[in-house]
């Protein structure tokens, strides 16, 4: 993620977020550029009968707080910076694998990174319990396809296809972690983009759902991903700390210690696994922040510096600021 986000730029970007600036009367308009992941239809949908919905939870016109549920036609929403610096970022929001949020960990975060010159792609992905043939790998099919499409777009638009990062939050952090750790391709090739690597060049995991095992599992995510009573081998197979991280790109972790939904041990145990695999890793733990803070919910609090910390870390891994 080349390009910098100095403290003044960070504050300016965050004040521009919906619900932050006191004088702002309405949420900023949505980006109009979207990319369909699958040119015809998503794979394995023969048994799918759900109808897509987008639900708005915010009652404040100054900001959106939406989630997408029962997605059948996954998309990328493109957030373009005024001065692109050659780096690209795939954003995978959370939602406990029950839905995927759109704003809090998607568009809001993408706008902050766009202030540093990074071209963002917010993923609206399919959910594992909606009848897809791939089951728990259906979201991963979307993530792998999305990363390849971002890399293809970077090459065609003059950005660096070797500077494509992923940022995942909560259950989206689990999905981003699988995208980073797993070597196997989970779907049949569709077009030329599928010849490109699907693993990112850098990975940022925000308060990730890492483990599927007790006692630190986020039970809702496990139920919606693997079912109410998954077998022990499936729990191990889908726990990030049990995956083979050999050769994975550098990983940045951030978590609040007071997270009551996804215990901080998810990040701590994953960090131990990354160290054992000799993956370059950095972790930032904040005393307070709870779960799901994104960027808007921590303005003025210590954890608000996390985007600048992530950019500084990326610069140390060859993404000049």
N, C-alpha and C positions, 0 to 999 in steps of 0.2 A: 504494500500500500504506500507507494511513493507519494511524496507531498507531505506537508506538515499541517498540523492543527495547533497553532499556538494558543495560549490561554485566552487571548482576546477573541480569536476566531471561534474557539470553543464556546465561550460565553455568548457571543453573538448568535451562533448557530442554535444553541439551546434556548436562548430567549425567543428565537423564532419558532420554537416548537408550539403546537397548539396547546392552549391552556396555561402557558408560561407568561407571555407578555400581557401585562394588565390591560393595555390599550387594544389588544386584539379582540375583535368582536366575533370573528368566525374562523373556523379551521381553514388551513390552506387548502387549495384545490388538490385533488388527487392527480398524480401523473397520468397522462393519457396513453402512454406507450406501454403496450403489453405484448408478450410473446407466448404463444401456445407451445407447450412442451411437446405435444404429440400431434403431428400434422393431420392424422386421421382420427384415431381415438386411442385412449390410454390402454395399455396391454391388460389382458385378463379381465375384461369387464363384462363377460357374458352373464355372470350371475349378479350383477349390480342393478339395483332398482331404486336407489335413493335419489332424492331431488335436492340439488344444491340450494343452500341458503346462506345469506350474509346477515348477521344480526348486529345491530348497533346497541351498545350498552351505555354509551354516554348520554346524559341528559343536558350536558353543557355544550352550547353551540361553538365554544372556543376550541374544542378538540373532539376527535373521533376516538372511539374505543370499540372497534368492530372485530368480529371473528367470522371465519368461513367454515361451514360445516357441510358434510356430504359432497365434497368437491368431486366432480367427475371429469372436468376438463382443466387440468392444472395449468397455471400460468405463471409467468414472471412479469412483475411490474418494474419498469425501468425508472430509476431515479438518477438523472444526469446532473453532474456538476457544471457550474459556469465555466470552470477552467480544468478540464480533465488532465490528470497527471500520468495516465497510462496504466493505472491499477484498477482492478475490478473486484467487487465484493458480492458474493452470493449470501443473502440473508435468509435464515430459516427460523421463523418465529415459533414460539411454543404454543401450548394449548392442551397438554396432557394426552396427545394422540386422540382426543375427543373432538377437537376442532383446531384450527390454526388461526392465531390472532393476526390481524392485518396491520394495525397501527403501532401499538406499544413497543413491540420488538421487531417491527418491520419498517414501515414507512418513516416513523419517527427517528429510528436509529439511522436509516439510510440517509436522511436529510443531514444529520450531523456529520456523517462521514463524507457526504458530498461537499460539505464546506471545506474539506481537506483535499478535494480534487478527485475523489474516488467515485467511480461509476457503480451504482448499486442496482442489484436485481433481487427483489423481494419475492420469495417463492410461496405460492399457494398450492399446497400439496394434497394428495389423496390420503385418506385415513384408513388404517389397517382393518377396522371392523366393519367396513361397508360392503363386503362381499367380493373384493378383488381376489383373483386367483392366486396372486403372490402373497396374500395375507400380510404378515408383518413386514415383508419386503416391499410392499407396494409404495410406501413413502420413500424408501431408498431408491426404487426405480426412478421416481421423480427427481430426487436429489442428484443422482448420477447423471441423468439426462440433462438436468438444469445446469450442472457444472460444466458439462461439455458444450452446451449451447452458449454459456457465458464465455468460455474459452474461444469458441468459434467466432463469436461477435467481437471479442477483443482483437483477434487477428484481422478480421475484415475491416474494423474501424480504426486501425492504427494504434491500438493499445497493446500492451505486452501480454501475450498469451501465457507467459510464465509468471505473471503476477496476478493470479486469481486466487483470492482468499475466500474462506467461508466463515460466517458468523452464525452460530446457533444458540438459541436461548431456551432454557428449560427442556421440555421434550424435544424442541428443535435442536437443542444442544446434543441430545442423544442421537438424533438423526444426523447432525453434522459430524458427530464423533464416528458413527458408522461409516459415513461417507469418507472419512479420513483414514480409518483403520482397515476397512475391508478391501481386499484386493479383487474380489470377484465381481464381474459385471452381472447384473440381475435381470437383464432383458435382452432380447434379440436386437441387433442393430437396425436402425430406422433409416439413417442417411449418413452422409460423410462426417457429420459432427461426431458420430459414435465411434469413429476411429481415434478420437482424441482422448487423452488421459482423463479419468473422472475423479482423481484425487486432487485436492486443492494444494496450493503452494504454501499456504499458511492457514491455521485454524484458530478461531477465537470461540471459546465456549463460555457462555454466561450462565451462571448457576445451573449447570447441566444436570439433567436426569441421567446419571451414568450407570448405576447398578440396577439390575432387576431382582436382586436378592435382598431378603430381609437381613438386618433390621433397618437398613437405610433407604430402601426402595420408596419411590413415590408410587403408592399403590394404584392410583388411578391410571397413571401412564402404563404400568405393567398390565393392568386389566384390559385397557383398550388396545394394547399392542399384542399381547399374548393370550388373552382370555383370563377367566376367573381362577383357573387352577392349572397353570402351565407346568409342564414336566421340568424336572431339575435340569435336564440337558438343554432345554430351551432357555431357561433362566440364565445358564452359563453362556450360551451362544449369543444372547443379546445383551449381556452386561459388558459395558465398555472396558472395564478394568480386567476382563478376562480375554479380551481380543488380542490378536497378534499385531502389535504396533511397529514391528520391524520396518524400518525404512520410511516411517511416516514423517510428514513435514513438521516444523515447529508448531507447538501448541501453546496458547495463552488461555489461562483459566482465571475467572473472577467469580467470587461468591461472597455473600453476606453470611457472617457467622450466626446471625439470628434468624436465618431462613428456617421457618417452621414447616414449610411445605416440602422442600427438597433439602434434606440435611447437608451441611457443608462436607460431611464425610464422603459424599458423592465425588466432589472435586479432590479431596485429600487422597482418597484411595486410587482415583484415576491418576493423580500426580505420581504416586508411588509406582504404578504400572508404567507410566511414561519414562520415569527415571530408569527403571529396570530394563526397558527396551532401548535406552540411550537416545530417546527422542528429546531434542532441545525443548524445554518447557519453562514457563514462568507462571506463577500463581499469585494473585492478589486477593487477600481476604479482608473484608471490611467488617468492622465491629457491628454496624447496623445497616439496614437496608431492606431486610425482609426478602421476599421472593417476588420476582416479576417486575423489577423496578425499571427496566429499560433505560431510558434517559430522562423522560419527563418527570418521573416520580421521585427523582433524587436531586433535582436542582437545588443548590445551596447546601448539600450534604457531602460528606467526604467522598462517597462513592461516585460523585458526579465527575470525578477526574478520569474515570476508567477509559473513555475513548482516547484521551491524550496518552495515557499509559500504554494502550494497545498500539498506537501509532509509533511511539518511541521504541517499543519492543520490535515492531515490524522493521523499523529503520535499522536496528542492530542486526537484523537478518537479511540485510542487503536491499531493503526497500528504502532508498534514500529519501530524506525529508526535504 
